[in-house]
Amino acid sequence: MPASTTMTELIEYHRAGKVRILASSGEERSKTAPEIPTFHELGFNGIDKNPWLAFFGPKGVSSDFIEPFERAVKTVLAQPDVQERLAKMGNEVTPASGKEVGQWVVDTNATWSKVIRESGFKAQ
């Protein structure tokens, strides 16, 4: 039965031969599973958004907190053992600043809002 989910949730099942991941949604093949083609490679254009994870805090958090927190997160994510553990789970590390994450949120909301509107989906 086809399903849509994240690489993180299925990569171990894929590696064990229990499920077959048909395609990934990135612009390029995943570094952690390069044998899986992208949707674009298979002729499905426009499916090029990868899931992502980020830290969020309440509006108005002081830069006195944010800047050292960003540095600490980047330091941890740069450690080879952390990158290796995340890669085994199907994650690719791409550190970003709070401003970059904020723009991703805006862009992602715009992309998926358009998809939902054009699909005619109505919440019930």
N, C-alpha and C positions, 0 to 999 in steps of 0.2 A: 504494500500500500504506500504510494508516494506521500511524503510529508515535507514540510518546510520547517527547518529548525537551524540551530547554530552548529558549527563544526565542533565546538567545545562539548556539546551534549552527546555527539555521536562518534567522535573520532576513535575512541577505544573500541566500540562495537565494530566500526569499520575495519580497524586493524586486526580484530579477532575474526573477521569474516562473518559476523553475525548480521550486519546490514551493509548495504552498498550505497555509498554516497554518490549520486549521479553527477552533481555539479556543485561548484561553489559560486558565490555571488560577487566575488571580488573582481577587480579589473585584471588582476594577474592571478596565476595559480598560487595556492597557499604554499608557503615555505615548509609548513609542517606536513602537508599531504600533496606533494607536487604531482602525484599520479591522478588526482581528481581534476578534470577539466573545468573551466569556467563556463557559465551559461553563455557568455559571448562566443566562446569557441564552438559551442554547440548550435549557434545560430539564434540565440535568444538575446536580443539587444535590450539595453536599458535596465538590466538586472545587475547593477554594479556597486551596490552598497553592502559593505561588510558590517556585521554587528560590532559594537564597541562597548567598552566599560569605562566608567569615569567616576571620580569622587565628586559629590555635590555637597554644598553647605547652604545654610540660610542666606537670604539676600542681605547684603550689607556686611558680610564677614570682612574683617579688617585685613588689609594687605600685610600687616604685621604677622598675621597667622598664615595667610595664603602663600606668600613667597617662600618662607622656610619649609612649609608643607610640600610645595611643588618640588623644591630641591631635594627633600628627603625621599619623596616618591621616585623621582628620577634616579637618585642614587641606588635605591633598592632595585628598581627595574633594570639598571645597568649591570647588576651582578650576574655573572654567567650561570650560576646555579638556579637563580630565580627565572632567568630567561629559558633555561632548559626545562624546568618544571612547567612553566606556562606553555611552552611549545608542545610538550607531551600531551597537554590538554587541548591542543588545537588553537592556542592563542598566539598571536604575533604581537610583540611589544612595539608600540609606537607612542612614546611619551609625547604629551602635548601640554601646553600651558592652559590655564583657566580660560583665557580669551579664545584660544583655538577651540577648546571644547564647547564654549558658548556658541561659536559660529557653527560648529558641527550640529549642535542642537537645532539652531535656526534652519540650517540647510536640510537636515533630516526631516524636520517637521514640514517644511515646504514640499519636499519630495513626496512624502507619504500622504500628506493632505491632498495633494493633487491626484495621486493614485486612487485614494478613497472616493474623492468627489467624482472622478471620471468613471469609476466602477459602478456608481449608483448605489453603493452600499448605504443602508439605513440601519442604525442601531435599533434593536427591538427590546 
